[in-house]
Amino acid sequence: MSGTEPGGGERPAKAAGLSTGTANIARMSDYLLGGKDNFAADREFAERLMAIAPEVKTMAVDTREFLERVVHFLIGQGVRQFLNIASGLPTRRNTHEVAQELAPDARVVYVDDDPVVLNHARAMLARDPGTGVVDGSILRPAEMLADPEMIRLIDFEQPVAVLIPARLQYLPDALEPYKCVARVRDHLAPGSYLAIGHAVFDSRPELAGPIVDLFQHIVPQAHDAPRDREKVLRFFDGTELVEPGLVYIRQWRPDTPQSTGQAQRVWIVGGVGRVP
């Protein structure tokens, strides 16, 4: 059943079940990260993508490393509550593992609407009282924020870090992702943070056409014009970007200077905004 959530854009119909014959973004990412929770359709799609842009395998790893650096930074800022949206499959170190390593009292809620991701997350987190899983989407913000598991773990009167590392590039403007992100931001207490990663083609414009054409097979309305850095910056409206701003993710507070080499070759920008 489809419908509309006030201020939250169109509500997509929930998947009736698991489809293994069509490539899936979470499972494709799992394959790129060296995981085993993927099917032939996912591997075939990933190989076609790598034929266009071989660097996408490195980009999948760099996105996870960016997320880990963000969590380290936010723990250092005193944040102890994390909302990880479209978290993906648990192939590499997960947000709760990184956060609780530094602050055992950290609480993390994972949000996804992919049945494979949800099944794995629930099995993995069943014995961890400081973590939870919500079946939801950034496109349904009111429903997501009101979920009982969200309310059990997250106190929105206190600072919360909202992490959206790799989903917004798949959501066309027609689904109102800017409005949905703004609705979540407006729900946060002062001193909260919004962290976003987003693919852009500013440095590799020749890849935009072939990649958009490929993703039309699995992402509705993929023909919409891809966002550039300036359009991604709009997601941070209402926040104060922390240094170094919205940059290629290898340039965001790197662990070593060497890791910033050819930063634009990993054509994903990322940043963290503080809610004043």
C-alpha positions in Angstrom: 0.0 0.0 0.0 1.4 3.4 -0.9 0.6 6.8 0.5 2.1 10.1 1.6 3.6 11.0 4.9 3.0 14.7 5.8 6.2 16.6 5.1 8.0 13.3 4.3 7.4 12.7 0.6 5.9 9.8 -1.1 5.9 6.6 0.9 7.1 3.6 -1.2 5.4 0.3 -1.0 7.1 -2.1 1.4 8.8 -5.1 -0.3 6.7 -8.2 -0.2 9.7 -10.4 0.2 13.3 -11.1 -0.8 14.1 -10.9 -4.5 17.4 -12.6 -5.4 17.0 -12.1 -9.1 17.4 -8.3 -9.1 20.5 -6.5 -7.9 20.2 -4.8 -4.5 22.3 -1.9 -3.4 23.1 -3.2 0.1 24.1 -6.7 -1.2 26.1 -5.1 -4.0 28.0 -3.0 -1.5 28.5 -6.2 0.6 30.2 -7.8 -2.5 32.4 -4.8 -3.1 33.5 -5.0 0.6 34.4 -8.6 0.3 31.3 -10.0 2.1 29.4 -13.2 1.3 25.8 -12.0 1.8 25.1 -11.4 -1.9 23.7 -13.2 -4.9 24.6 -13.7 -8.6 22.5 -10.6 -9.7 24.4 -8.4 -7.1 27.8 -9.7 -8.2 26.9 -9.2 -11.9 25.7 -5.7 -11.3 28.8 -4.8 -9.3 31.1 -6.2 -12.0 29.3 -4.1 -14.6 29.8 -1.1 -12.4 33.5 -1.8 -11.9 33.9 -2.2 -15.7 32.8 1.5 -15.9 34.6 2.7 -12.8 37.1 0.3 -11.3 37.5 2.6 -8.3 34.1 1.9 -6.9 35.5 -1.0 -4.9 37.9 1.4 -3.2 35.1 3.8 -2.7 33.0 1.3 -0.8 35.9 0.8 1.6 36.6 4.5 1.9 33.0 5.2 2.8 33.2 2.8 5.7 36.5 4.4 6.8 34.9 7.9 6.6 32.0 6.7 8.7 34.4 5.4 11.3 36.4 8.6 11.5 33.1 10.5 11.9 32.1 8.3 14.8 35.5 8.8 16.4 35.1 12.6 16.1 31.5 12.6 17.4 32.4 10.5 20.5 35.1 13.1 21.1 32.4 15.8 21.0 30.5 14.0 23.8 27.9 12.4 21.6 26.6 9.1 22.9 23.5 8.5 20.7 23.8 7.5 17.1 21.1 7.0 14.4 22.6 5.2 11.4 20.3 5.4 8.4 20.6 2.9 5.5 23.4 1.2 7.4 24.0 -1.6 5.0 25.1 -5.2 5.7 27.5 -5.8 8.6 30.5 -6.6 6.4 33.1 -4.4 8.1 33.3 -2.7 11.6 29.8 -1.4 12.5 28.9 1.9 14.0 28.0 0.4 17.4 31.3 -1.5 17.6 33.3 1.7 16.8 31.3 3.8 19.2 31.1 1.4 22.1 34.8 0.7 21.8 35.4 4.3 22.7 32.3 4.9 24.9 30.7 1.7 26.3 27.5 3.6 27.1 27.0 4.7 23.5 23.6 3.8 22.0 23.0 3.1 18.3 19.9 2.6 16.3 20.2 1.2 12.7 17.5 2.1 10.2 17.0 0.3 7.0 14.1 -1.0 4.8 16.0 -3.8 3.1 14.9 -7.2 4.4 18.3 -8.8 4.1 19.9 -5.9 6.1 17.2 -6.1 8.7 17.5 -9.9 9.2 21.2 -9.7 9.6 21.1 -6.7 11.9 18.5 -8.2 14.2 20.5 -11.5 14.5 23.7 -9.6 15.2 22.3 -7.2 17.7 19.9 -9.5 19.6 22.2 -9.6 22.7 23.3 -6.0 22.7 20.9 -3.8 24.8 22.6 -0.6 23.7 21.7 -1.1 20.0 18.4 -1.4 18.1 17.1 -2.0 14.6 14.2 -0.1 13.0 12.5 -1.0 9.8 12.3 2.5 8.2 13.5 5.0 5.7 14.7 8.6 5.6 11.7 9.1 3.2 9.3 8.3 6.1 10.8 10.5 8.8 7.8 10.7 11.1 7.3 7.0 11.2 11.0 6.3 11.7 11.3 8.8 14.6 8.2 7.4 16.3 9.2 3.8 16.1 9.1 2.1 19.6 12.6 0.8 19.3 13.8 4.4 18.4 12.0 5.8 21.5 13.4 3.1 23.7 17.0 3.9 22.9 17.2 7.5 21.7 16.5 10.5 23.9 15.9 13.3 21.4 16.1 15.9 24.2 19.8 15.1 24.2 22.4 15.4 21.4 22.1 12.8 18.7 24.3 12.1 15.7 22.4 11.2 12.5 24.6 9.3 10.0 23.5 8.9 6.4 26.8 7.7 4.7 25.6 6.3 1.4 21.9 6.5 0.6 20.9 10.0 -0.5 22.5 9.7 -3.9 19.9 7.1 -4.8 17.0 9.3 -3.9 15.8 11.6 -6.6 14.5 15.1 -5.8 11.0 14.0 -6.7 10.9 12.0 -3.5 11.7 15.1 -1.5 14.9 14.0 0.3 15.8 17.5 1.3 12.5 17.9 3.1 12.9 14.6 4.8 16.4 15.3 6.0 15.2 18.7 7.2 12.4 17.1 9.2 14.9 14.8 11.0 17.2 17.7 11.6 14.4 19.8 13.2 13.7 16.9 15.5 17.2 17.1 17.0 18.3 18.9 20.1 20.9 21.6 19.9 24.4 20.2 19.9 23.3 17.3 17.6 25.1 16.4 14.4 24.2 15.4 10.9 26.8 13.4 8.9 26.3 12.7 5.2 28.3 11.0 2.4 27.1 11.5 -1.2 28.5 10.5 -4.6 29.1 13.3 -7.0 30.5 13.5 -10.5 32.2 16.9 -10.3 35.6 15.4 -10.9 34.5 12.6 -13.2 31.7 14.0 -15.4 32.4 11.4 -18.1 31.1 8.7 -15.7 27.7 10.3 -15.0 25.9 9.1 -18.1 27.0 5.4 -18.1 26.5 5.0 -14.3 23.1 6.6 -14.3 22.0 4.4 -17.2 23.2 1.3 -15.4 21.4 2.2 -12.1 18.1 2.7 -13.9 17.8 -1.0 -13.8 17.6 -1.0 -10.0 16.9 2.5 -8.8 13.6 4.2 -9.7 14.0 7.6 -11.4 17.8 7.1 -11.7 17.6 9.3 -14.9 17.2 12.4 -12.7 20.3 14.6 -13.0 22.9 13.6 -10.4 23.6 16.1 -7.7 26.9 18.0 -7.7 28.7 19.3 -4.5 26.6 22.5 -4.3 23.4 20.5 -4.3 24.7 18.1 -1.7 25.5 21.1 0.5 21.8 21.9 0.7 21.3 18.9 2.9 23.3 20.7 5.6 20.9 23.7 5.6 20.2 24.7 9.2 23.5 23.3 10.5 27.0 24.6 11.0 29.5 22.6 9.0 32.5 21.5 11.1 36.0 21.7 9.7 37.0 20.9 7.0 33.5 21.4 5.6 32.0 19.4 2.7 35.0 17.7 1.0 36.0 14.5 -0.7 35.8 11.9 2.0 39.5 11.1 2.0 40.1 14.8 3.0 37.7 14.7 5.9 40.0 14.5 9.0 42.3 11.8 7.6 44.3 9.6 9.9 47.4 10.2 7.8 48.3 12.8 5.2 49.1 10.1 2.7 45.4 9.0 2.7 44.3 12.2 1.0 46.2 11.4 -2.2 44.1 11.8 -5.3 41.1 12.5 -3.1 38.9 13.4 -6.1 39.4 9.9 -7.5 37.1 8.7 -4.8 34.2 10.8 -6.0 32.2 10.9 -2.8 31.9 14.1 -0.7 31.2 14.1 3.0 30.7 16.4 5.9 29.3 16.8 9.4 27.0 19.7 10.4 26.3 20.7 14.0 22.7 21.7 14.9 23.0 25.1 16.7 
